[in-house]
Amino acid sequence: MCLLLLCGCAVKYGQVDEEKAELINRNNELKRENTEKDQTISDLNSLIESLNKSVEDLQKEAEGLKDTIKSLEESIDVFENDSSGSGSKIAELEKTVADLQAQIEAQNELIVELENKKLIEFDPSIPYHTMYPDLYAELADEVVVPEGKTVYLTFDDGPSDRTDEILAILDQYNIKATFFVVPRRTDECFRRLRAIVDAGHTIGVHTYSHDYSIIYASVESYLDDFYKAYELIVEATGVKPDIFRFAGGSLNDKTYKIIAEMTRRGFTYYDWNASGDDSVSDPPPTVESIAQNSISWVMRRQEAVLLLHDEKKKTMTVEALPTIIETLMAEGYNFLPMNNKVTLYQQRKLK
């Protein structure tokens, strides 16, 4: 009996020792993981510190160049007020000023680029960086500038009862456009999404809910809404969109972190630089106003991104579309679909 008890105790203590050893090993693994995470965060902090220093140096240099430009402009004024001044000297100074201004502009672009890099570095301590691991695209490594005058027709908020009508008009004129969509899980919506893609048009994400209070509540909320729309587009068409448009445009105080996160994930957003104003309420749009607004805005641009809407109630947009297309064609504009290599028309960029 005693022998059996001793054996039982030995087995029990052996199990305890195994469990203890397992806990020690797990504890050591956690320590290693924490050490690696701390090192990653330390490296990122060092990178951010270095980027901050680079930005500060560039800003100081830009201020120095501005002072030089001011001095040169004063010299130009002196020459212009002096009747015996040399015209060639003034031209030389003006060229110097123009060169310095171009240098400042290039430096400002570099500052933006450095700030963007600082904002989009992966940080494992940020929870939304780990959300939706399949929600990634590939950023374009170049911008392709089209030859000649170009207009990108873009339609927000579809598909709708107007989609088939819009597609028929585009097909009639043999032009391609871009649809930033608000998809739903219905047979009719899926059919229209496929029709857009099958006709050779570009499809991009707009939103799922189009409810600003939901979309812009947080980065997490934005990703939740975006992913719902993204999944439906992929399911309906097999296309994984890599461009998107913010509901209401990017120019609001909620988008900085969202832009950084979407850029980190490889997605490119587009606003617009021309509009048919077909969604304004005061004054209410007409077929003539939509056509005139579209044409006048586009004709101010060499490369225009025209905002129109694909909604059930937007019958006047559909009626205005042939006039818009025919007039701009007569003015020598080419119509192209968008992709992530198109010049970035963005109202708000990362700071």
C-alpha positions in Angstrom: 0.0 0.0 0.0 2.8 2.4 1.0 4.6 1.5 -2.3 1.6 2.4 -4.3 1.3 5.8 -2.5 4.9 6.5 -3.1 4.6 5.7 -6.8 1.5 7.9 -7.1 3.4 10.7 -5.4 6.3 10.3 -7.7 4.1 10.4 -10.8 2.3 13.5 -9.5 5.5 15.3 -8.7 6.8 14.3 -12.1 3.8 15.9 -13.7 4.3 19.0 -11.6 7.9 19.2 -12.7 6.9 18.9 -16.4 4.3 21.6 -16.0 6.8 23.9 -14.2 9.3 23.4 -16.9 6.7 24.2 -19.6 5.7 27.4 -17.8 9.4 28.4 -17.5 9.9 27.8 -21.3 6.8 29.8 -22.1 7.9 32.6 -19.8 11.3 32.7 -21.6 9.6 32.8 -25.0 7.4 35.7 -23.9 10.5 37.5 -22.6 12.2 37.0 -26.0 9.1 38.2 -27.8 8.9 41.3 -25.6 12.6 42.0 -26.1 12.2 41.8 -29.9 9.2 44.0 -29.8 11.0 46.6 -27.6 13.9 46.5 -30.1 11.5 47.1 -33.0 9.9 50.0 -31.2 13.4 51.4 -30.3 14.5 51.1 -34.0 11.3 52.9 -35.1 11.8 55.6 -32.6 15.4 56.1 -33.8 14.2 56.3 -37.4 11.5 58.8 -36.5 14.1 60.9 -34.6 16.3 60.8 -37.7 13.5 61.8 -40.0 12.5 64.7 -37.7 16.1 66.0 -37.8 16.1 65.8 -41.7 12.8 67.7 -41.8 14.1 70.3 -39.4 17.3 70.8 -41.5 15.3 71.1 -44.7 12.9 73.6 -43.2 15.8 75.8 -42.0 17.4 75.6 -45.5 14.1 76.6 -47.1 13.9 79.6 -44.8 17.4 80.7 -45.8 16.4 80.4 -49.5 13.3 82.5 -48.9 15.5 85.2 -47.4 17.8 85.1 -50.4 14.8 85.4 -52.7 13.6 88.4 -50.8 17.0 90.1 -51.1 17.1 89.3 -54.9 13.6 90.7 -55.4 14.7 93.9 -53.6 17.7 94.1 -56.0 15.3 93.7 -59.0 13.2 96.6 -57.7 16.3 98.8 -57.4 17.3 98.0 -61.0 13.8 98.6 -62.3 13.6 102.0 -60.6 17.0 103.0 -61.9 16.6 104.2 -65.5 20.2 103.4 -66.2 19.8 99.8 -64.9 20.6 96.9 -67.2 17.7 94.9 -68.5 20.0 91.8 -68.8 20.9 92.1 -65.1 17.2 92.1 -64.2 16.6 89.1 -66.3 19.5 87.3 -64.7 18.2 88.1 -61.2 14.7 87.0 -62.1 16.0 83.7 -63.4 17.9 83.2 -60.1 14.8 83.9 -58.1 12.8 81.3 -60.3 15.6 78.7 -59.8 15.5 79.3 -56.0 11.7 79.0 -55.9 11.9 75.7 -57.8 14.5 74.5 -55.3 12.2 75.5 -52.3 9.3 73.6 -54.0 11.5 70.5 -54.4 12.6 70.7 -50.8 9.0 71.1 -49.6 8.1 67.9 -51.6 10.9 66.1 -49.9 9.7 67.3 -46.5 6.3 65.9 -47.3 7.8 62.6 -48.4 9.9 62.3 -45.2 6.9 63.1 -43.0 4.8 60.6 -44.9 7.5 57.9 -44.3 7.5 58.7 -40.7 3.7 58.4 -40.4 3.4 55.1 -42.3 6.2 53.0 -40.6 4.8 49.8 -39.2 4.3 49.9 -35.4 3.3 46.6 -33.8 2.0 48.5 -30.8 -0.7 50.2 -32.9 -3.7 47.8 -32.9 -5.2 48.7 -36.3 -1.9 47.8 -38.0 -2.8 44.2 -37.3 -6.4 44.4 -38.6 -7.4 42.7 -41.9 -4.0 41.1 -42.8 -5.4 40.5 -46.4 -6.3 44.1 -46.9 -3.2 45.2 -48.8 -2.4 46.5 -52.3 0.8 47.6 -54.1 1.6 51.3 -54.4 2.7 52.5 -57.9 6.4 53.3 -58.2 5.8 55.9 -60.8 3.3 58.5 -62.0 2.4 58.4 -65.7 1.5 61.7 -67.2 -0.8 61.3 -70.3 -0.1 63.1 -73.5 -2.4 66.0 -74.4 -5.4 67.2 -72.6 -7.0 64.5 -70.5 -10.2 64.1 -68.5 -11.0 61.2 -66.1 -14.7 60.8 -65.7 -15.5 59.5 -62.2 -18.8 58.4 -60.8 -19.4 58.1 -57.1 -22.1 56.3 -55.0 -23.1 53.5 -57.5 -24.0 51.1 -58.7 -27.6 52.2 -59.1 -30.6 52.2 -61.5 -28.6 54.8 -63.5 -25.5 52.5 -63.9 -26.6 50.7 -67.0 -27.6 54.0 -68.7 -24.2 55.5 -67.9 -22.4 52.4 -69.2 -24.5 52.5 -72.4 -23.5 56.2 -73.1 -19.8 55.5 -72.4 -20.0 52.5 -74.8 -21.6 54.7 -77.4 -18.6 57.1 -77.3 -16.1 54.3 -76.8 -14.6 55.8 -73.7 -13.7 54.4 -70.3 -14.4 55.9 -66.9 -13.9 55.2 -63.2 -16.6 54.1 -60.7 -16.1 54.6 -56.9 -18.7 52.3 -55.6 -20.9 51.7 -52.5 -21.7 48.0 -53.0 -24.4 45.9 -51.5 -24.9 42.1 -51.3 -27.7 41.8 -53.8 -27.9 40.0 -57.2 -28.6 43.3 -59.0 -25.7 45.1 -57.4 -23.3 42.2 -58.2 -24.5 42.2 -61.8 -23.8 45.9 -62.2 -20.4 45.7 -60.6 -19.5 42.9 -63.1 -20.9 45.0 -65.9 -18.6 47.9 -64.9 -15.5 45.7 -64.9 -16.5 43.7 -68.0 -16.8 46.9 -70.0 -13.2 47.8 -69.2 -13.9 50.5 -66.6 -11.9 51.0 -63.4 -13.6 50.2 -60.1 -12.5 51.7 -56.8 -13.8 51.7 -53.2 -15.9 54.6 -52.1 -17.5 53.4 -48.9 -19.9 50.8 -47.5 -22.1 52.8 -45.2 -21.5 56.4 -46.5 -22.3 57.4 -42.9 -19.6 59.9 -41.8 -20.3 59.3 -38.1 -19.4 55.7 -38.6 -16.6 56.0 -41.2 -14.6 58.7 -39.5 -15.2 57.7 -35.9 -11.6 56.1 -35.8 -9.1 54.5 -38.0 -10.5 51.1 -36.9 -14.0 52.2 -38.0 -12.8 53.3 -41.3 -11.0 50.0 -41.9 -14.2 48.1 -40.9 -16.3 50.0 -43.4 -13.7 49.9 -46.2 -13.2 46.2 -45.8 -16.9 45.4 -46.2 -17.0 47.3 -49.5 -13.7 45.8 -50.6 -14.8 42.2 -49.9 -18.0 42.7 -51.9 -16.2 44.1 -54.9 -13.7 41.2 -54.9 -16.5 38.6 -54.5 -18.6 40.1 -57.3 -15.9 40.8 -59.8 -12.6 39.1 -58.8 -10.9 42.5 -59.0 -9.0 43.7 -55.9 -9.3 47.5 -56.2 -6.2 49.5 -55.2 -7.7 53.0 -55.5 -10.4 54.7 -53.4 -12.2 58.0 -52.8 -13.1 59.3 -49.4 -16.8 59.8 -48.7 -17.1 63.6 -48.9 -13.5 64.0 -50.0 -10.3 63.8 -48.0 -10.5 67.4 -46.7 -11.7 66.9 -43.2 -10.1 66.8 -39.8 -10.4 63.0 -39.4 -8.4 61.7 -42.3 -4.7 62.3 -41.5 -4.2 59.0 -39.6 -6.5 57.2 -42.1 -4.5 58.4 -45.0 -1.3 57.2 -43.3 -2.8 53.8 -42.7 -4.3 53.3 -46.1 -1.0 54.4 -47.7 0.9 52.0 -45.5 -1.4 49.3 -46.8 -0.6 50.3 -50.4 -3.9 52.0 -51.4 -4.1 55.3 -53.3 -6.9 57.8 -52.8 -8.2 60.3 -55.3 -10.2 63.5 -54.9 -11.2 65.6 -57.9 -10.3 69.0 -59.5 -13.5 69.4 -61.5 -17.1 68.8 -60.7 -20.5 68.8 -62.3 -22.0 69.9 -59.0 -24.8 67.4 -59.5 -25.2 66.8 -55.8 -25.6 70.4 -54.6 -28.9 71.5 -53.2 -28.7 75.3 -53.5 -29.3 76.0 -56.3 -30.6 72.6 -57.3 -28.8 71.3 -60.4 -30.3 71.1 -63.9 -29.2 69.2 -67.0 -27.7 72.5 -68.3 -25.9 73.4 -65.1 -24.4 70.0 -64.7 -23.1 70.1 -68.3 -21.9 73.7 -68.0 -20.2 73.2 -64.6 -18.4 70.1 -65.9 -17.2 71.6 -69.1 -16.0 74.9 -67.5 -14.1 73.2 -64.7 -12.4 70.7 -67.0 -11.4 73.3 -69.6 -9.4 75.1 -66.9 -7.2 72.0 -66.6 -4.7 70.1 -68.8 -5.5 67.0 -66.8 -8.9 66.9 -65.0 -10.6 64.5 -62.6 -14.3 65.2 -63.0 -16.7 64.3 -60.2 -20.2 63.1 -61.1 -22.6 60.8 -59.3 -24.2 57.4 -60.2 -27.4 57.5 -58.1 -31.0 56.5 -58.8 -32.2 60.1 -58.6 -29.4 61.5 -60.8 -31.3 61.3 -64.1 -30.1 64.8 -65.0 -26.5 63.7 -64.7 -27.2 60.9 -67.3 -29.0 63.4 -69.6 -26.0 65.9 -69.3 -23.4 63.2 -70.0 -23.5 63.2 -73.9 -23.2 67.0 -74.0 -20.2 66.9 -71.6 -18.5 64.2 -73.6 -19.1 65.7 -77.1 -18.1 69.2 -76.0 -14.8 68.1 -74.4 -14.0 65.8 -77.3 -14.4 68.8 -79.6 -12.0 70.7 -77.4 -9.4 68.0 -77.9 -9.7 66.1 -74.6 -8.9 62.4 -74.3 -11.0 60.3 -71.9 -9.1 57.7 -69.7 -9.9 55.4 -66.8 -8.0 56.0 -63.6 -5.4 53.8 -62.0 -2.9 54.2 -59.2 -0.3 55.7 -61.6 -2.5 58.7 -62.3 -1.3 62.1 -61.0 -2.3 62.4 -57.3 -5.3 64.7 -57.2 -5.6 64.9 -53.4 -7.1 67.8 -51.4 -5.3 66.7 -48.3 -1.9 65.2 -48.2 0.0 63.9 -45.2 1.8 66.5 -43.3 
